[in-house]
Amino acid sequence: MITATLISALCIATPAQLNERLPKDAIPAYAVDALDYALLDVEDENRVKAGLPMRFAISTNVSITPASHGIWERLENGQYRWTYRVTCENSMSMNLGFGRYSMPISGTMVIMNRDINCHIRPFTSADNKDHGELWTPIIPSNNATIEIVVDAVDKRALVRGIEITSINAGYRGFKNGEDRGGSGSCNIDVVCSQGNNWWDEIPSVGVYTLNGYLTCTGALINNTAQDGTPYFLTANHCGVTSSSDSSIVVYWNHQNSYCRAPGSGDSGGNGNGSFSQFTSGSTMRATRSYTDFTLTELSSTPNSSYEVSYSGWSRASSASVGAGIHHPSTAEKRISFPDYISASGEYWNVNWSEGTTEPGSSGSPLYDGNHRIVGQLCCGSAACGNDSNDYYGRSMYNSWTGSSGSSLGSWLDPLGTGQTTLDTYNPGALPIGACCIGTSGSCIQIREANCLAGGGTWMGADSDCTLCEPEPTCESDINGDGYTNVSDLLGIVSEWGNNGSSPADVNGDGYVGVADILAVIEGWGPC
C-alpha cells in the first residue's frame, strides 16, 4: 500500500482540466505481467553475488504510440487530448521509457497515478533532447495514466513524435511502504551533525535510475573551467553505456528532513525525502573497467532552484581520511566515515568507522580529508553488522590520461592546466542559513533549497540555530499576561481544591493546592 505521505514526497497534485477526465475504467490500458516476488528475491541475491548493480524494477519492451493505442478526445477549447494507461497488478511503482520523444511546442504531457491525484511535473517541448528519448521518474502506483494535450494543428506531429518503448514495473526501493525501500539502520543521514561540514559536497550527489530498472549513485564533478558543465561521475559496472546513457534519471536533494538516530528502527525504515527534483538523460563521455569509472554528461544542467554543487577532485596517489556520500538501496542520502583509506593498485581499500554502504551505493564518491573526490564505489561486502572493506576505483589517479573515451583528464581539465587538485564549485555561492526541523528545536546549517527539499523551514541567509529554539513555556503565568505575579496567586486561590483540569494546576499533579503556590513563587517575575 502506498501511503499518502509517500505519495506527497514523490509527485505533485494533478491540475484541473478544461474538460472532465474520463473515468479510469474507460481509458484503454496495457497490462504487463504480474511480478513473482519470491523469484525476484532469489535473482537479486544472485545479482549481489555477481557484483551487478541493484535492480528495482522489471522492464517490458513495447511499442505504444498515439496512433496505435489510447483514446483521443476533442476539448472545448479546440485542443486534443490523448490518454492511455499502463498497469501491473502487483507492482509498487511504474516508470516509462519513451524511445521516441519529440513534443510539439503546444504539447504538454503529464503522467499520473491510479487515482489521478498526483503527477510528475508536466513534460513539454523543453524536454526534447538531441538523443530523441525521454525516461520518466517513478510514479508510486501500479497504474500510470499518460495524458497529452496538444493544439489541433500539432496533432499529426505528436502522433509521429511519441512512442513508449519500455514499461518498468517497480518491486522495491523508492519508499514503497512495504518494507522493501529502506536501508540499514546503522547508516547516517546527511542532515545529522556528522554531515555538518560536508554541505558543499552533499548537494552534488544524486541517486539515479538506468534503463528504468537499475539504480546506482553518482556525483556532479567540477572541471578546471568551472563553468558548470554537468559531468556526472559514477561506476562503470552500473551499466551506463553509449546506448543506455539517455535513460538516466538523476534525483537531487533526496534526503531526510531530520536526523534519524543511527541504529534506531526509524533509521532503518522509510524516510521522508522527496523525489520531485530530477534531471533526465545524458551522453556518456568516458568509461573504463580498470578503475570502474564512467563519466557522463547530463542532457541539461540541473534547475538552479535545486542548488546543486560540483564536487572537487584530487589526483594524488594517497588520500587522507574523508567521507563517502551515497544512496543505499535508493534510500535517502547518507554519509559514512572511514577509519582508513589505503591504496592498492587500481582501488582504494576502505574500512568504515561510522556508517556503511549497500547495494545502490555503487558509483558514489569517496572524498579525501580535503573534501575532494578520489574515486567511486566499485565493490565490497560492507554492511550494517560487519566490518568488511569496500573498494573504490582510483579513477582520478589511475585513469586520468589516455584516450578521451577512457580517461578523465580531457574532460575535467579542458583548459589543460595540469593541476592535480580542484575544489568544489558552488554556482552563485549560495548562502547558508538555519534550517529548522520540526518544532523541537532541531536545526542544521544548510542552503535554502536543500532545507526545503527535506521539509525544513529555512530562516534566511546567515541565520543561526537559535531561531529554531522553541518558545519557552511559562506554566506559572496562569492568566497568560507574560508575568508571574499576584494575579496568578489569586487565580490559584479561586481554584483552590480543584482536582480537574485547570491552568491553576501549575505543577500538573491534578490538584490545585500549596504545591502550585510554591511553583508560582519560584517563577515570580516576567516570563
C-alpha positions in Angstrom: 0.0 0.0 0.0 1.3 3.5 -0.9 0.6 5.9 1.9 -0.4 9.5 1.4 2.9 10.6 3.0 4.9 8.7 0.4 2.8 10.0 -2.5 3.3 13.6 -1.4 7.1 13.0 -1.4 7.1 11.6 -4.9 4.7 13.6 -7.0 2.6 16.8 -7.0 -1.2 17.4 -7.2 -2.7 17.0 -10.6 -4.1 20.2 -12.1 -7.7 20.5 -13.1 -8.5 20.1 -16.8 -10.8 22.2 -19.1 -12.9 19.1 -19.7 -13.5 16.4 -17.1 -11.2 13.4 -17.4 -12.6 10.1 -18.5 -13.3 7.5 -15.8 -10.3 5.3 -15.2 -12.1 2.2 -16.5 -13.0 4.0 -19.7 -9.3 4.6 -20.5 -7.7 1.7 -22.6 -4.8 0.1 -20.8 -1.7 -2.1 -21.4 -1.1 -4.6 -18.6 2.3 -6.1 -18.1 2.8 -9.5 -16.4 2.4 -9.7 -12.6 5.6 -9.9 -10.6 6.9 -13.0 -8.9 8.4 -11.6 -5.8 9.8 -14.8 -4.5 11.7 -15.4 -7.7 12.9 -11.8 -7.8 14.4 -12.1 -4.3 16.4 -15.1 -5.4 17.5 -13.4 -8.6 18.6 -10.4 -6.7 20.6 -12.4 -4.2 22.5 -13.9 -7.2 23.0 -10.4 -8.7 24.6 -9.2 -5.5 27.0 -12.2 -5.6 27.8 -11.4 -9.2 28.6 -7.8 -8.4 25.8 -6.5 -10.6 24.1 -3.1 -10.0 20.9 -3.0 -7.9 17.7 -3.8 -9.8 14.5 -2.3 -8.6 12.1 -2.9 -11.5 11.3 -5.4 -14.3 11.3 -4.0 -17.8 8.9 -4.9 -20.6 9.6 -3.8 -24.2 6.6 -2.4 -26.0 5.6 -0.1 -28.9 2.8 2.2 -27.9 2.0 5.4 -29.9 -0.9 7.8 -30.1 -1.7 6.3 -33.4 -1.9 2.6 -32.3 -3.2 2.9 -28.7 -5.2 5.0 -26.3 -8.2 7.3 -26.8 -8.4 10.8 -28.4 -10.9 13.5 -27.3 -11.6 17.0 -28.7 -11.7 19.5 -25.8 -14.0 22.5 -25.5 -11.2 24.9 -26.5 -10.4 23.0 -29.7 -7.3 21.2 -28.4 -7.0 17.4 -28.5 -6.3 15.1 -25.6 -4.7 11.6 -25.9 -5.0 9.3 -22.9 -3.6 5.8 -22.2 -2.9 3.7 -19.1 -0.2 1.1 -18.3 -0.6 -1.3 -15.4 1.0 -4.1 -13.4 -1.4 -5.6 -10.9 1.1 -6.1 -8.0 3.9 -3.6 -8.7 4.9 -0.9 -6.3 5.8 1.8 -8.8 5.9 2.4 -12.5 8.2 4.4 -14.8 8.3 4.7 -18.6 10.8 5.0 -21.4 9.9 6.9 -24.5 12.3 5.7 -27.2 10.9 8.5 -29.4 10.0 11.8 -27.8 9.6 14.9 -29.9 6.9 17.0 -28.3 5.3 19.8 -30.4 5.5 23.3 -28.9 1.8 23.3 -28.0 2.0 19.9 -26.3 2.0 19.1 -22.6 2.3 15.6 -21.1 1.5 14.6 -17.5 1.9 11.1 -16.1 -0.5 10.4 -13.2 -1.0 7.7 -10.6 -4.0 5.4 -10.4 -6.3 7.8 -8.6 -5.2 10.7 -10.9 -4.5 12.9 -7.8 -0.8 13.3 -8.3 1.5 13.6 -11.3 5.1 14.1 -12.3 5.8 17.7 -13.4 4.5 18.5 -16.9 6.7 17.5 -19.8 6.9 19.8 -22.8 9.0 20.6 -25.9 11.6 21.9 -23.5 12.3 18.2 -22.7 13.1 17.4 -26.4 16.8 16.3 -26.5 19.3 15.6 -29.2 19.1 11.8 -28.4 15.4 11.9 -29.0 14.4 9.9 -25.9 12.7 10.6 -22.6 12.8 8.5 -19.4 10.5 9.4 -16.6 10.8 9.4 -12.9 8.8 6.8 -11.0 5.1 7.0 -10.2 4.3 5.4 -6.8 1.4 3.3 -8.1 0.8 0.1 -10.0 -1.1 2.1 -12.6 0.2 5.0 -14.6 -2.0 7.2 -16.8 -0.4 9.2 -19.6 -2.2 12.3 -20.8 -1.1 14.6 -23.6 -2.9 17.8 -24.7 -1.9 19.4 -28.0 -3.3 22.0 -30.4 -5.2 20.7 -33.3 -2.5 21.9 -35.8 0.1 19.8 -33.9 -1.8 16.6 -33.6 -0.2 14.9 -36.5 3.3 15.9 -35.3 2.5 14.4 -31.9 1.5 11.1 -33.4 4.8 10.9 -35.3 6.9 12.1 -32.4 5.8 10.0 -29.4 6.4 6.3 -28.8 6.6 4.4 -25.4 9.1 1.6 -25.8 9.6 0.5 -22.2 7.2 -0.1 -19.3 9.1 -0.7 -16.0 7.3 -2.2 -13.0 8.9 -1.5 -9.7 9.1 -4.1 -6.9 11.4 -2.5 -4.3 13.2 0.8 -3.4 11.8 4.3 -3.6 9.9 4.2 -0.3 7.2 1.8 -1.4 5.7 1.4 2.1 6.2 -2.4 2.1 9.5 -2.6 4.0 11.2 -3.0 0.6 12.6 0.5 0.3 14.6 1.3 3.4 18.3 0.9 4.2 20.3 -0.4 7.1 19.8 1.3 10.4 23.5 1.9 11.0 23.6 4.4 8.2 23.9 8.1 9.0 21.6 10.7 7.4 23.4 13.6 5.8 21.3 16.0 7.9 22.8 14.6 11.1 25.5 16.6 12.9 28.2 14.3 11.4 27.4 15.8 8.0 27.6 19.5 9.0 31.0 20.1 7.5 30.1 18.5 4.2 27.3 20.7 2.8 29.4 22.0 0.0 29.7 18.4 -1.4 26.4 16.8 -0.3 24.2 18.6 -2.9 26.4 17.2 -5.7 25.5 13.6 -5.0 22.4 12.0 -6.6 20.6 8.6 -6.8 19.8 7.6 -10.4 17.9 5.0 -12.4 19.1 3.5 -15.6 17.0 1.8 -18.3 14.1 2.1 -16.0 15.1 -0.9 -13.8 18.7 -0.4 -12.5 19.8 2.1 -9.8 23.2 3.4 -8.6 24.6 6.6 -7.1 26.8 9.3 -8.7 28.0 12.8 -8.3 28.4 16.0 -10.3 32.0 16.8 -10.6 33.8 20.1 -11.3 36.2 20.8 -14.2 39.0 23.4 -14.4 36.9 25.8 -16.5 34.5 25.8 -13.5 31.6 26.5 -16.0 29.0 24.2 -14.5 29.2 21.6 -17.3 27.0 18.8 -15.8 29.6 16.0 -15.8 28.3 13.1 -13.6 30.8 10.5 -12.2 29.6 7.0 -11.4 30.8 3.4 -11.7 31.5 1.5 -14.9 29.7 -1.6 -13.6 26.5 0.3 -13.1 26.0 -0.1 -16.8 25.9 3.4 -18.3 27.0 2.9 -22.0 26.6 4.9 -25.2 23.3 3.0 -25.8 21.9 3.4 -22.3 23.1 6.9 -21.3 20.0 8.6 -22.5 17.9 6.6 -20.0 19.5 8.1 -16.8 17.1 9.9 -14.4 19.0 11.6 -11.5 17.2 12.6 -8.4 18.6 15.6 -6.4 18.4 16.5 -2.7 16.7 13.3 -1.8 17.5 13.3 2.0 15.6 13.0 5.2 14.3 16.2 6.8 15.6 15.3 10.3 18.4 13.2 11.7 17.3 9.6 12.5 19.4 8.2 15.2 21.8 5.6 13.7 20.9 2.2 14.9 17.3 3.0 15.5 14.3 1.5 13.8 13.5 4.9 12.4 16.8 5.0 10.7 16.2 1.6 9.1 12.8 2.5 7.8 11.4 4.7 5.1 12.4 8.3 5.3 10.6 11.4 4.1 12.9 12.7 1.4 11.4 14.0 -1.9 12.0 12.7 -5.4 10.5 15.8 -7.0 13.8 17.3 -8.2 15.3 15.3 -11.1 17.2 15.5 -14.4 16.6 13.1 -17.3 19.0 12.0 -20.0 22.8 12.1 -20.6 25.6 11.5 -23.1 28.4 9.2 -22.0 31.9 10.8 -22.3 34.3 8.3 -20.9 34.4 4.9 -19.2 36.9 2.3 -18.1 36.5 -1.0 -16.4 40.1 -1.0 -15.0 39.2 1.6 -12.3 35.5 1.1 -12.7 34.6 4.6 -13.6 32.1 6.2 -16.0 31.8 9.9 -16.7 28.6 11.0 -18.4 27.3 14.5 -19.3 23.7 15.2 -18.3 21.5 16.4 -21.1 20.6 19.5 -19.2 22.0 21.5 -16.3 20.0 20.8 -13.1 17.5 23.5 -12.4 19.1 26.4 -10.5 16.5 26.1 -7.8 17.9 22.7 -6.9 21.1 24.4 -5.7 23.4 21.5 -6.7 27.1 21.7 -6.4 30.0 20.2 -8.4 32.5 18.3 -6.2 36.2 18.9 -6.5 38.8 16.2 -7.0 42.3 15.1 -6.3 44.7 13.1 -8.5 47.1 12.4 -5.6 48.4 8.8 -5.1 47.4 8.8 -1.4 44.4 10.1 0.4 43.7 11.3 3.9 40.5 10.1 5.6 37.4 11.9 4.5 33.9 10.6 3.8 31.6 8.6 1.5 28.3 10.1 0.4 25.7 7.7 -1.1 22.2 6.5 -1.5 21.9 2.9 -0.1 19.1 0.9 -1.8 17.6 4.1 -3.3 17.0 5.4 0.2 17.6 9.0 1.5 21.2 10.3 1.2 23.6 9.0 3.8 27.2 9.8 4.9 29.8 7.3 6.1 33.2 7.9 7.6 36.3 5.6 7.2 38.8 4.8 9.8 41.4 4.3 7.0 41.9 4.6 3.2 44.8 2.7 1.7 45.9 2.5 -2.0 46.1 -1.0 -3.6 46.6 -1.0 -7.4 43.6 0.4 -9.1 41.5 0.5 -5.9 41.2 2.3 -2.6 40.7 -0.1 0.3 38.2 1.5 2.7 37.0 0.4 6.2 34.2 2.2 7.9 34.2 3.5 11.4 30.8 5.1 11.1 28.1 4.1 8.6 28.5 1.7 5.7 27.4 1.2 2.1 24.8 -1.1 0.5 23.6 -2.1 -3.0 22.6 1.1 -4.7 25.6 2.9 -3.2 27.7 1.8 -6.2 29.2 4.7 -8.1 29.1 7.0 -5.1 32.1 9.3 -4.5 34.9 8.8 -1.9 36.3 12.0 -0.6 39.6 12.7 1.0 40.1 14.9 4.1 40.2 18.0 1.8 36.7 17.2 0.6 37.9 16.2 -2.9 36.8 13.1 -4.8 39.5 10.5 -5.2 37.3 7.6 -6.5 33.9 6.0 -6.8 32.5 2.9 -5.2 33.2 -0.3 -7.1 32.5 -3.2 -4.8 32.9 -4.8 -1.4 30.8 -6.5 1.2 30.4 -3.8 3.9 27.0 -3.7 5.6 25.4 -2.9 8.9 26.6 -5.7 11.2 30.0 -6.4 9.7 33.4 -4.8 9.5 34.2 -5.8 5.9 36.0 -3.5 3.5 34.8 -1.6 0.4 36.8 -0.9 -2.7 36.7 2.4 -4.7 38.2 2.8 -8.1 41.2 5.1 -8.1 40.0 6.8 -11.3 41.5 10.2 -10.5 45.0 8.8 -10.1 45.0 5.8 -12.5 42.6 6.9 -15.3 43.5 10.5 -15.8 45.5 10.2 -19.1 44.8 8.2 -22.3 42.2 8.4 -25.0 39.3 10.8 -24.3 36.8 7.8 -24.3 38.6 6.0 -21.4 40.2 8.7 -19.3 39.1 11.8 -17.3 41.8 14.4 -18.0 40.5 15.8 -21.2 37.0 16.3 -19.7 37.9 17.5 -16.2 40.8 19.6 -17.3 39.6 21.2 -20.5 41.9 24.1 -20.1 45.0 21.8 -20.0 46.2 23.3 -16.7 47.8 20.1 -15.5 46.6 20.8 -12.0 46.4 17.9 -9.6 43.6 19.2 -7.4 40.4 21.2 -7.8 38.0 22.4 -5.1 34.2 22.1 -5.1 32.3 24.6 -7.3 29.1 26.1 -5.9 27.3 28.2 -8.6 26.3 31.6 -7.2 27.9 30.9 -3.8 24.5 30.5 -2.3 24.3 31.4 1.4 24.0 29.1 4.3 21.3 29.6 7.0 19.5 27.9 9.8 17.1 25.1 8.7 14.6 24.3 11.5 13.4 20.7 11.6 10.0 20.2 13.3 9.1 22.1 16.4 11.6 20.6 18.9 14.5 22.9 18.2 16.4 20.6 15.8 18.4 22.6 13.3 21.2 22.3 10.7 23.0 25.0 8.8 22.4 24.4 5.0 21.3 26.1 1.8 17.7 27.1 1.3 16.8 24.6 -1.5 18.4 21.7 0.5 16.4 22.7 3.5 13.1 23.0 1.7 13.7 19.7 -0.2 13.9 17.9 3.1 10.8 19.5 4.5 12.5 22.0 6.8 11.9 25.7 7.4 14.7 28.0 6.3 15.3 31.0 8.5 17.3 33.1 6.0 20.8 33.7 4.9 23.4 33.7 7.7 20.8 33.0 10.3 21.8 30.8 13.3 20.1 27.9 15.0 18.9 30.0 18.0 16.0 31.0 15.8 14.8 27.4 15.8 14.7 27.1 19.6 11.1 26.6 20.8 9.4 29.4 22.7 10.0 29.0 26.5 7.0 27.9 28.4 5.8 29.8 31.5 3.4 27.5 33.3 3.3 29.7 36.4 1.8 32.6 34.3 -1.8 31.3 34.8 -3.6 34.3 33.2 -1.1 34.5 30.2 -0.2 38.2 30.6 3.5 37.4 30.4 4.2 37.9 34.1 4.0 35.7 37.2 2.7 37.9 40.0 -0.1 38.4 42.5 -2.9 37.9 39.9 -1.6 34.4 39.4 -1.7 33.7 43.1 -5.2 34.9 43.2 -6.0 32.6 40.3 -4.8 29.7 42.4 -6.9 30.8 45.4 -10.0 31.0 43.3 -9.4 27.4 42.0 -8.3 26.0 45.4 -9.0 22.3 45.8 -10.0 21.8 42.2 -9.0 18.3 41.1 -9.9 18.6 37.5 -8.0 20.1 34.5 -7.2 23.8 35.3 -4.5 26.3 34.4 -4.1 26.9 38.2 -2.8 23.3 38.5 0.7 24.7 37.7 2.7 21.5 38.6 0.2 19.2 36.8 -0.4 16.9 39.7 -4.2 17.0 39.2 -4.9 19.1 42.3 -4.8 22.9 42.9 -3.0 23.5 46.3 0.1 24.5 48.2 2.5 23.0 45.6 1.1 25.3 42.9 1.6 28.4 45.1 5.2 27.3 45.6 5.6 26.9 41.8 4.2 30.4 41.2 6.6 31.9 43.8 9.5 30.1 42.1 8.6 31.5 38.7 7.9 35.0 40.0 8.6 37.9 37.5 8.5 38.2 33.7 8.3 35.0 31.7 
